[in-house]
């Protein structure tokens, strides 16, 4: 959500050449990654609460899951290492498990869980599996009857298994489940002879079985086979089955750092002890690493294996993906992928999924994947490509519909966050995140610090939205609203052929939480079409005013949009708009004045129409009463725009007190100044402006008509940006801030 202009973290990408020499790796640890080392915190659990956080980035919305029984955030706790499962018969029912730290003062952790019945738009967390019982390494899964299972590591490096038939609302202990450190399990949901079998593997460290790593249950987890060895001892990995029930295990050998895919074709035969008939070394172009700066006491990523059971041309392909430190790197990591089309006998050459320039300073970490029933492969990971100081990461997404031959352009799907804050007396944000795919999209559980602490979030990613054409969207402007011709006037264009569904908001009182001392107490919103006709109006969003494009009560629609204003006196309109020009005017009821924010959010950025060519006119003052315009570049690739600050030109439209000499500044999400201009015929080199722009501005068709007006041309990667217009030497007056799409 755009707030007050100065937004956080998107910047130009930095490139670096790859080294070719081999470097020595930091040895992998020879002790368990999970261990009991702190008792429960001596202080009582901090019970302060705040509303559950909803984080919006473009068309993607992340919902906090580690909440309390009433859906509120618990202040002062921490949660990480989430695992998600989805009911295959009802996609609205999901559950997430995580490592729950009641206080950051202690590393003591328990098995947290939450459930949703609303497709992830709201979560309830009733508590933990067992109070004051140390638990770690949560792994959740579901069978095709809709039962959920929760495999949990105990202090003694044994596991136990829990089952829910209520969609994760409550859990019942099934019983002991052997296991060890960094355990993982899968369920055979095929029609093979192993239908319903559960398979589990774990690390060679934190191991109570002399290094034996594998077990099987043929009765829903009630009893488990005596553990056996796995060839080449793959650890820190996952398991899956193909369409005939053949079992595959992927992982890394902790001694040699080799990555392996191991197969059993008889594990599905409950009458025999499984054997492994195939073990294949897989080249992912680098090594699994641990204890790096991005996650000091944890993994950069583990090995994820998934098998295609789509019944299409890619059926039974075996896929491996991991965040590895490429050969020749001493820092940084890439998300690498390999596939087998012959049942795991051979694997393809490694393919780099993150599509930014090679840069040793950047981490692309916690990579994970899932295969949809249709065969689409979804990959998500944390990515710091857009962090100017390498201090923040975002969740990124890419997908493939051709068995991994080609991948969609990478897209960021969350706001940036700092993964190094909120540590629970343990310097890591877990060791993994997870994703479960269906035919329409990907369900992702991940940890982030949007709240200033480690929390668990859910986001649903639709591939159709991820490949939407790069466009402008979710625009906002903040300024001081006066009366008469000094009200705030926002203009935008719907471009393309289809109807564009938007929500337009006029925010005033809510701004006090951001330090604005003189907000507009009661903003009124009016929407006009290109002919100047009033087509919608609102004063107080909980009271719909019918007329024009508003044909029914909108209160429920606004509430369900997750964009409802927080104050009843603020205004909102939802409108389905045909291509054309539109104007939103914000004024104070009874001619009151104050600072207000006008916003336009795009509900369907992947549709056949886009928001574009945005502008706002208002009275520019000084200090916090300058004009602050925000916009988002959505999609993938660069968006070429021209940004203008117009003042004297307005006199021809009857504005007698136009801003005589407007100055324009452009900021990225981190609040860094990336371009500025004062008088468009004099280019200011710096930031993203690397050469004289006068000719480009003239050729754009949008050159200002007055020499002391300002303009910037910029090629912007996806992200949030802020344009500030102020008067040179603190002059005041009416000005127009505009952003035009030049693509």
C-alpha positions in Angstrom: 0.0 0.0 0.0 1.3 3.4 -0.9 1.6 5.6 2.2 3.0 9.1 2.5 5.3 8.8 -0.5 8.7 7.8 0.7 8.5 4.0 0.2 11.0 1.3 0.8 13.4 -0.6 -1.3 13.5 -1.0 -5.1 16.5 0.1 -7.0 18.5 -0.5 -10.1 20.3 -3.8 -10.4 24.0 -4.1 -9.9 26.0 -6.4 -12.1 29.2 -8.3 -11.5 31.2 -10.8 -13.5 31.4 -14.4 -12.3 34.7 -15.8 -11.1 36.0 -19.0 -12.7 38.3 -20.3 -10.1 37.4 -23.0 -7.5 37.2 -21.8 -3.9 37.2 -23.8 -0.7 33.9 -24.0 1.0 33.1 -23.5 4.6 32.6 -27.1 5.9 29.0 -28.1 6.6 28.3 -28.5 10.3 28.9 -31.8 12.0 26.3 -31.2 14.7 22.5 -31.0 14.4 21.0 -27.8 13.1 18.2 -28.1 15.7 18.9 -28.6 19.4 17.6 -27.7 22.8 19.9 -24.9 24.1 17.7 -22.5 26.0 14.9 -23.2 28.6 11.7 -21.4 28.2 12.1 -17.7 28.8 12.0 -16.8 32.5 9.8 -13.8 31.7 6.1 -14.5 31.1 5.0 -14.4 27.5 4.4 -10.9 26.3 0.7 -10.6 25.7 0.4 -7.2 24.0 -1.4 -7.5 20.7 -1.9 -5.5 17.6 -3.9 -6.1 14.4 -2.6 -8.9 12.2 -0.5 -7.4 9.5 -1.7 -7.4 5.9 1.1 -6.5 3.5 0.3 -5.5 -0.1 2.7 -5.3 -3.0 1.2 -4.5 -6.3 -1.5 -7.1 -7.0 -0.2 -9.5 -4.3 -1.4 -9.5 -0.7 0.3 -11.3 2.1 -1.7 -12.2 5.3 -0.1 -12.8 8.7 -0.7 -16.3 10.0 1.1 -16.5 13.4 -1.7 -14.7 15.2 -3.6 -15.5 18.3 -7.0 -17.2 18.7 -8.7 -14.0 17.8 -6.6 -13.3 14.7 -4.4 -10.6 16.3 -0.6 -10.2 16.1 1.3 -11.1 19.3 3.8 -8.4 20.0 7.3 -9.6 21.1 7.2 -13.2 19.9 8.9 -14.7 16.9 8.0 -17.4 14.3 9.9 -18.9 11.4 10.4 -22.0 9.2 6.8 -22.4 8.0 5.4 -25.5 6.3 2.0 -25.3 4.6 -0.6 -28.0 3.6 -3.8 -27.6 1.6 -6.9 -29.7 1.5 -7.0 -31.1 -2.1 -10.8 -31.2 -1.9 -11.3 -27.7 -0.6 -8.6 -25.1 -1.4 -10.1 -22.7 1.1 -8.9 -25.0 3.9 -5.2 -24.8 4.7 -2.9 -25.0 7.7 0.6 -23.7 8.4 3.0 -24.9 11.0 6.1 -23.1 12.2 8.7 -22.8 15.0 7.0 -20.7 17.7 9.2 -18.6 20.0 7.1 -17.0 22.8 9.8 -14.5 23.5 12.9 -13.4 21.6 14.8 -13.6 24.9 14.9 -17.4 24.5 15.7 -19.9 21.8 13.1 -22.3 23.3 10.6 -23.1 20.6 7.3 -24.9 20.2 5.2 -26.2 17.4 2.9 -23.3 16.3 0.1 -23.8 13.9 -2.7 -21.8 12.3 -5.6 -22.6 10.0 -7.8 -20.8 7.4 -11.2 -21.6 6.0 -11.2 -18.5 3.7 -8.5 -19.4 1.2 -5.8 -17.6 3.3 -7.3 -14.2 3.6 -7.7 -14.6 7.4 -6.0 -17.0 9.8 -6.6 -18.3 13.3 -3.8 -19.7 15.6 -5.4 -21.6 18.6 -2.0 -22.2 20.2 0.8 -24.8 19.9 0.7 -28.6 19.7 1.9 -29.0 23.3 2.6 -26.2 25.7 6.2 -25.9 27.0 7.4 -28.9 24.9 10.4 -28.1 22.8 9.7 -28.7 19.1 11.3 -27.8 15.8 11.5 -28.6 12.1 7.7 -28.5 11.4 6.7 -30.3 8.2 3.0 -30.5 7.2 1.3 -32.6 4.5 -2.2 -33.7 3.5 -3.6 -36.9 2.0 -6.2 -37.0 -0.7 -9.0 -37.6 1.8 -8.3 -34.1 3.2 -6.6 -35.2 6.4 -3.7 -33.0 7.5 -0.5 -34.3 9.1 2.1 -32.5 11.2 5.6 -34.1 11.7 7.5 -32.5 14.5 11.0 -32.9 15.9 11.4 -33.3 19.7 14.3 -32.3 22.0 15.6 -35.9 22.0 15.9 -36.0 18.2 13.0 -38.3 17.7 9.8 -37.2 15.9 6.2 -37.6 16.5 3.2 -37.3 14.1 0.0 -35.4 14.6 -3.2 -35.6 12.6 -6.1 -33.2 11.9 -9.4 -34.0 10.4 -10.6 -30.4 11.0 -8.5 -28.7 8.4 -5.8 -27.8 11.0 -8.2 -26.4 13.6 -7.2 -29.1 16.1 -4.6 -31.8 16.1 -4.4 -35.3 17.7 -1.2 -37.1 18.4 -0.9 -40.2 16.2 2.3 -41.5 17.9 6.1 -41.7 17.8 7.5 -41.5 14.3 11.3 -42.3 14.6 13.0 -39.6 12.7 15.8 -37.1 13.5 17.2 -33.7 12.8 15.9 -32.0 9.6 13.3 -34.7 9.0 10.9 -34.5 6.0 8.1 -36.7 4.8 5.7 -37.3 2.0 2.5 -39.2 1.5 1.7 -41.4 -1.6 -1.6 -40.0 -2.9 -1.4 -41.9 -6.1 -3.4 -45.1 -7.0 -0.3 -47.3 -6.7 0.1 -50.2 -4.3 1.7 -47.8 -1.9 -1.4 -45.5 -1.7 -1.5 -43.8 1.7 2.0 -44.9 2.6 4.1 -42.3 4.4 7.8 -42.0 3.8 10.3 -40.1 6.0 14.0 -39.2 5.9 16.2 -37.1 8.1 19.8 -36.0 8.6 22.9 -38.1 9.4 23.4 -35.6 12.3 21.0 -35.5 15.2 20.4 -39.1 14.4 19.5 -41.8 17.0 20.0 -44.7 14.5 23.7 -44.8 13.8 23.3 -42.8 10.7 20.3 -44.7 9.3 17.9 -42.1 7.7 14.8 -43.6 6.3 11.6 -45.1 7.5 8.1 -45.9 6.2 4.6 -46.2 7.6 2.0 -48.3 5.8 -0.9 -47.5 8.2 -1.2 -43.7 8.3 1.7 -43.1 10.8 0.5 -45.5 13.5 3.6 -47.6 13.2 7.0 -47.1 11.4 9.5 -49.5 10.0 12.9 -49.9 11.6 15.0 -47.2 10.0 17.5 -48.1 7.2 20.4 -46.5 5.4 20.1 -44.4 2.2 22.9 -44.7 -0.4 25.1 -41.6 -0.4 23.4 -40.3 2.8 21.4 -37.4 1.4 20.3 -34.9 4.1 18.6 -31.5 4.3 16.2 -32.6 1.5 12.7 -33.7 0.6 10.9 -36.7 -0.9 8.2 -37.3 -3.5 6.6 -40.2 -5.5 6.0 -40.5 -9.2 2.7 -41.5 -10.8 3.3 -45.2 -10.2 4.4 -44.8 -6.5 8.2 -45.0 -7.1 9.9 -43.0 -4.3 12.5 -40.3 -4.9 14.7 -38.7 -2.2 16.8 -35.6 -2.8 19.5 -34.2 -0.5 23.1 -33.3 0.2 25.8 -35.5 1.6 27.1 -33.6 4.6 30.7 -34.9 4.2 31.2 -34.5 0.4 28.7 -31.7 -0.3 27.5 -33.7 -3.2 23.8 -33.4 -4.1 22.0 -36.7 -4.8 18.7 -38.1 -6.1 18.0 -41.6 -4.8 15.1 -43.9 -6.0 13.3 -46.9 -4.6 10.9 -48.8 -6.8 9.8 -51.3 -4.1 9.1 -48.9 -1.2 5.5 -49.1 -2.3 5.5 -52.8 -1.5 4.5 -53.0 2.1 5.6 -56.7 2.3 9.3 -56.0 1.8 12.0 -53.8 3.4 12.6 -51.1 0.8 15.8 -51.0 -1.2 17.2 -48.3 -3.3 18.0 -49.3 -6.9 19.4 -46.0 -8.1 21.5 -43.1 -6.8 22.4 -40.3 -9.1 24.7 -37.4 -8.4 23.1 -34.1 -9.5 25.1 -31.1 -10.6 23.3 -27.9 -9.5 26.2 -25.6 -10.4 27.3 -25.0 -6.9 27.1 -26.1 -3.3 24.7 -26.1 -0.4 26.1 -23.6 2.2 25.4 -22.9 5.9 26.3 -20.1 8.3 26.5 -17.3 5.8 25.9 -13.6 6.5 22.4 -13.7 5.1 21.3 -16.4 7.7 24.2 -16.7 10.2 23.0 -19.8 12.1 21.0 -21.4 9.4 21.0 -22.7 5.8 21.0 -20.5 2.7 18.7 -23.2 1.3 18.0 -26.9 1.4 17.4 -29.3 -1.5 13.8 -29.6 -2.8 12.8 -32.5 -4.9 9.4 -32.8 -6.6 7.9 -35.1 -9.2 5.4 -34.3 -12.0 2.3 -36.5 -11.9 0.3 -34.5 -14.4 -0.3 -37.3 -16.9 0.9 -34.9 -19.6 4.0 -35.0 -21.7 6.1 -34.1 -18.7 4.6 -36.8 -16.5 7.1 -38.4 -14.1 9.8 -35.8 -14.6 11.9 -35.4 -11.5 12.9 -31.9 -10.5 15.6 -30.7 -8.1 15.9 -27.1 -7.0 18.1 -25.4 -4.4 19.7 -22.1 -3.5 23.4 -22.9 -3.9 26.6 -20.9 -3.8 27.8 -21.2 -7.4 31.2 -22.5 -8.2 33.7 -19.6 -7.9 31.6 -17.6 -5.5 32.7 -16.8 -2.0 29.5 -15.0 -1.1 26.1 -14.9 -2.7 23.9 -17.6 -4.0 21.6 -18.5 -7.0 18.5 -20.5 -7.3 19.5 -23.5 -9.5 17.3 -26.2 -11.1 17.9 -29.5 -12.8 15.5 -32.1 -14.1 15.4 -35.8 -15.1 13.1 -37.1 -17.8 14.3 -40.8 -17.4 13.2 -41.6 -13.9 16.2 -40.1 -12.2 18.8 -41.9 -14.2 20.3 -38.7 -15.6 19.7 -35.0 -14.9 20.0 -31.9 -17.1 22.7 -29.3 -16.8 21.9 -26.8 -14.0 19.7 -23.9 -15.0 19.8 -20.6 -13.1 16.2 -19.5 -12.3 16.9 -16.0 -10.9 17.2 -13.8 -14.0 19.0 -10.8 -12.7 22.6 -10.0 -13.6 25.2 -12.2 -12.0 26.4 -10.5 -8.9 28.5 -12.1 -6.1 27.1 -9.7 -3.5 23.5 -10.8 -4.0 21.8 -13.7 -2.2 18.9 -15.6 -3.8 18.0 -17.9 -1.0 15.5 -20.3 0.5 14.6 -21.5 -3.0 11.7 -24.0 -3.1 9.4 -25.5 -5.7 6.1 -27.3 -6.2 4.5 -29.0 -9.1 0.8 -28.3 -9.9 -1.5 -31.1 -11.0 -1.4 -29.6 -14.5 2.4 -30.0 -14.5 3.2 -26.3 -14.1 6.3 -25.8 -11.9 6.2 -23.0 -9.3 9.4 -21.7 -7.8 9.7 -19.1 -5.0 12.7 -17.7 -3.1 14.0 -14.8 -1.1 15.9 -12.3 -3.3 18.0 -9.2 -2.5 18.5 -8.0 -6.1 16.6 -4.8 -5.4 18.3 -3.9 -2.1 20.7 -1.0 -2.6 22.7 -1.9 0.5 22.1 -5.7 0.5 20.1 -5.4 3.7 16.7 -6.4 2.5 15.1 -9.3 0.6 11.8 -9.8 -1.2 9.9 -13.0 -2.0 10.2 -13.6 -5.8 8.4 -16.0 -8.1 8.8 -17.7 -11.4 7.1 -20.6 -13.2 7.5 -23.0 -16.0 4.9 -24.7 -18.2 7.3 -26.8 -20.3 8.9 -29.0 -17.7 11.6 -26.5 -16.8 12.9 -25.8 -20.3 12.0 -22.1 -19.9 10.9 -20.0 -17.0 8.8 -16.9 -16.8 10.3 -13.5 -16.0 11.0 -13.2 -12.2 8.6 -11.0 -10.3 8.7 -9.7 -6.8 5.5 -10.5 -4.9 6.1 -8.9 -1.5 7.4 -5.8 0.0 11.1 -5.8 1.0 12.0 -6.8 4.6 15.1 -7.0 6.7 15.7 -10.7 7.5 18.3 -9.9 10.2 15.9 -8.3 12.7 13.7 -10.0 15.2 16.0 -12.9 15.8 14.7 -15.1 18.7 18.1 -15.4 20.5 19.2 -17.4 17.4 20.5 -15.7 14.3 18.4 -17.1 11.6 15.0 -16.8 10.1 14.7 -20.6 9.9 16.0 -22.9 7.2 13.2 -23.1 4.6 9.9 -21.8 3.3 7.3 -23.9 1.4 4.9 -23.8 -1.4 1.9 -26.0 -2.5 0.6 -25.6 -6.0 -2.8 -26.1 -7.6 -3.9 -25.6 -11.2 -4.7 -22.0 -10.7 -1.8 -20.8 -8.5 0.8 -21.2 -5.8 0.1 -21.1 -2.0 3.2 -19.9 -0.2 4.1 -19.8 3.5 7.1 -17.7 4.3 8.7 -15.7 7.2 9.2 -12.0 7.0 9.8 -9.0 9.3 7.2 -6.5 8.0 6.2 -6.0 11.7 9.7 -5.5 12.9 9.7 -9.1 14.2 9.8 -12.5 12.6 6.3 -13.5 11.5 4.7 -16.0 9.2 2.8 -14.9 6.1 0.7 -16.5 3.4 0.5 -15.2 -0.1 -1.3 -16.7 -3.1 0.4 -16.2 -6.5 -1.4 -16.5 -9.8 0.8 -17.1 -12.8 -1.5 -15.0 -15.0 -0.8 -12.0 -12.8 2.9 -12.7 -12.6 3.3 -12.3 -16.4 1.1 -9.2 -16.7 2.7 -6.6 -18.9 4.7 -4.0 -17.1 2.5 -1.1 -16.2 1.8 1.7 -13.8 -0.5 1.0 -11.0 -1.6 1.7 -7.4 -1.1 5.5 -7.6 -1.3 7.9 -4.7 -0.7 11.6 -3.9 -0.5 13.4 -0.6 -0.8 17.1 -0.3 -2.5 19.9 1.7 -6.2 20.2 0.6 -7.7 23.7 0.7 -10.8 25.0 -0.8 -12.0 26.3 -4.2 -9.4 25.7 -6.9 -6.9 24.5 -4.2 -8.6 21.2 -3.6 -6.7 18.1 -4.6 -7.3 16.9 -8.1 -6.0 13.5 -9.2 -6.2 12.3 -12.8 -5.5 8.9 -14.4 -6.1 7.1 -17.6 -7.5 3.6 -18.2 -5.6 2.3 -21.2 -6.3 -0.7 -23.3 -9.5 -2.5 -24.4 -11.1 -4.0 -21.2 -12.8 -2.7 -18.2 -10.6 -1.8 -15.3 -11.8 -2.5 -11.7 -10.3 0.0 -9.2 -10.9 1.3 -5.7 -10.3 5.0 -5.1 -9.8 6.2 -1.6 -9.6 9.6 0.1 -7.7 9.2 3.4 -7.4 11.9 6.1 -7.6 11.0 9.8 -5.6 7.7 9.3 -2.6 9.8 8.5 -2.1 10.8 12.1 -0.4 7.4 12.8 2.3 8.5 10.3 3.0 11.7 12.1 0.7 14.1 10.2 -0.6 16.6 12.8 -3.1 18.4 10.6 -5.0 15.7 8.5 -8.2 16.5 6.6 -10.8 15.5 9.2 -13.6 14.5 6.8 -12.5 14.0 3.2 -15.1 13.8 0.4 -14.3 12.0 -2.8 -15.7 12.8 -6.3 -15.0 10.8 -9.5 -15.5 12.4 -12.9 -15.2 10.9 -16.4 -13.4 12.5 -19.4 -16.3 14.7 -20.3 -16.3 16.2 -16.8 -19.5 14.4 -15.7 -19.7 13.3 -12.0 -20.0 9.5 -12.1 -19.4 8.6 -8.4 -19.2 10.3 -5.1 -18.6 9.2 -1.5 -18.5 10.9 1.9 -17.8 8.3 4.7 -17.1 4.9 3.1 -19.6 3.0 5.3 -22.4 4.9 3.7 -22.8 4.2 -0.1 -24.1 7.1 -2.3 -25.9 5.5 -5.2 -25.5 7.1 -8.7 -23.4 7.0 -11.8 -21.1 4.0 -11.8 -22.3 3.1 -8.2 -25.4 1.0 -8.6 -25.5 -0.9 -5.3 -24.3 -0.8 -1.8 -20.5 -1.0 -1.7 -19.7 -1.4 2.0 -19.2 -5.2 1.8 -17.2 -5.0 -1.4 -14.9 -2.4 0.2 -14.5 -4.5 3.4 -13.7 -7.6 1.3 -11.2 -5.7 -0.8 -8.8 -5.6 2.2 -8.5 -1.9 1.4 -11.2 -0.5 3.6 -10.2 2.8 5.2 -9.5 2.5 9.0 -11.6 5.6 9.8 -15.3 5.9 9.1 -15.0 9.5 8.0 -12.7 8.6 5.1 -14.1 7.8 1.7 -13.9 5.1 -0.9 -15.4 4.2 -4.3 -15.1 0.9 -6.2 -15.7 1.4 -9.9 -15.5 -0.7 -13.1 -14.1 1.8 -15.6 -14.0 1.7 -19.4 -10.9 3.0 -21.1 -10.7 6.7 -20.9 -9.7 9.7 -18.7 -10.8 10.1 -15.1 -10.5 12.6 -12.4 -10.7 12.1 -8.6 -11.3 15.3 -6.6 -10.7 15.3 -2.8 -12.2 18.2 -0.8 -13.0 18.7 2.9 -16.7 18.5 4.0 -17.9 21.9 5.0 -14.8 23.5 3.3 -12.4 22.1 6.0 -8.8 21.9 5.1 -5.9 19.6 5.9 -3.5 17.0 4.6 -5.1 14.1 2.6 -4.1 11.2 0.5 -5.9 10.2 -2.7 -5.2 6.6 -3.9 -6.2 4.5 -6.9 -5.6 0.7 -6.6 -5.8 -1.6 -9.5 -7.8 -4.8 -8.7 -6.9 -6.7 -11.9 -3.5 -5.7 -13.2 -3.4 -8.7 -15.5 -6.5 -7.6 -17.4 -6.7 -6.1 -20.9 -6.4 -2.6 -19.6 -4.0 -0.7 -17.4 -3.7 2.4 -15.4 -1.4 5.0 -16.9 -0.5 8.7 -17.4 -1.3 9.8 -13.9 -1.3 13.3 -12.6 -2.3 15.3 -9.5 -2.9 19.0 -9.1 -2.8 20.7 -5.7 -1.4 23.7 -3.8 2.2 23.1 -3.0 3.4 24.5 0.3 6.6 23.8 2.3 7.9 21.3 4.8 5.5 18.2 5.0 3.0 20.1 2.9 4.9 19.7 -0.4 3.2 17.5 -2.9 4.2 13.8 -2.7 3.1 11.4 -5.5 3.6 7.7 -5.4 3.2 5.1 -8.1 4.1 1.4 -8.6 5.7 -0.2 -11.7 4.1 -3.6 -11.9 5.0 -6.7 -13.9 8.4 -7.6 -15.2 11.1 -5.7 -17.1 11.7 -2.0 -17.2 9.1 0.7 -17.5 10.1 3.9 -19.4 8.3 6.9 -18.0 8.6 10.7 -18.0 7.8 12.5 -14.7 6.9 16.2 -14.9 6.4 19.0 -12.4 4.3 21.8 -14.0 3.7 25.2 -12.6 3.7 28.4 -14.8 2.0 26.5 -17.6 -1.1 26.3 -15.5 -1.7 30.1 -15.8 -3.3 29.5 -19.3 -6.0 27.4 -17.5 -6.9 30.3 -15.2 -4.7 29.4 -12.3 -3.5 32.8 -11.0 -1.2 31.5 -8.2 0.8 28.8 -10.0 4.0 27.5 -8.5 6.6 29.7 -10.3 9.6 27.4 -10.2 8.8 23.7 -9.3 11.6 21.3 -8.4 11.1 17.6 -9.0 12.7 14.7 -7.0 12.3 11.0 -7.6 12.9 8.5 -4.8 13.0 4.7 -4.7 11.3 2.4 -2.1 14.2 2.8 0.3 13.8 6.5 0.4 16.9 7.1 -1.6 17.0 10.0 -4.0 17.6 8.5 -7.5 16.9 11.5 -9.7 16.2 15.2 -9.5 15.6 18.2 -11.8 15.1 21.9 -11.6 14.4 23.4 -15.0 14.0 20.6 -17.6 16.5 22.2 -20.1 19.3 21.7 -17.6 19.9 18.0 -16.8 21.2 17.1 -13.3 23.4 14.1 -13.7 23.3 11.6 -10.8 21.5 8.5 -9.7 19.7 6.9 -12.6 20.3 10.0 -14.8 23.6 9.2 -16.5 23.5 11.5 -19.5 21.9 14.7 -20.8 18.1 14.3 -21.2 17.1 17.4 -23.0 16.8 15.8 -26.4 15.0 12.8 -25.0 12.5 15.0 -23.2 11.9 17.0 -26.4 11.4 13.9 -28.5 9.0 12.4 -25.9 6.2 14.7 -26.9 5.8 15.7 -23.3 8.3 18.5 -22.9 7.1 21.3 -20.6 6.3 24.6 -22.3 8.0 26.7 -19.6 11.8 26.6 -19.1 11.6 26.6 -15.3 9.4 23.6 -15.1 11.0 20.2 -14.4 11.1 16.7 -16.1 12.9 13.4 -15.6 12.9 10.4 -18.0 13.6 7.1 -16.2 13.7 3.4 -17.0 12.4 1.9 -13.8 12.3 -1.8 -12.7 9.2 -3.0 -11.0 8.7 -1.5 -7.6 7.4 1.5 -5.7 8.5 5.1 -6.4 7.8 8.6 -5.0 7.9 11.9 -6.8 8.1 15.0 -4.7 7.3 18.5 -6.0 8.4 21.5 -4.1 9.1 25.2 -4.8 12.6 26.4 -5.3 13.6 28.6 -2.4 10.4 27.5 -0.5 8.0 29.3 -2.8 4.4 28.1 -2.8 1.7 27.7 -5.4 -0.5 25.4 -7.5 1.5 22.7 -9.3 0.8 19.6 -11.4 2.8 16.3 -10.9 2.5 13.9 -13.8 3.8 10.5 -14.8 3.5 9.4 -18.5 4.1 6.0 -19.8 6.6 6.2 -22.7 6.6 2.5 -23.7 
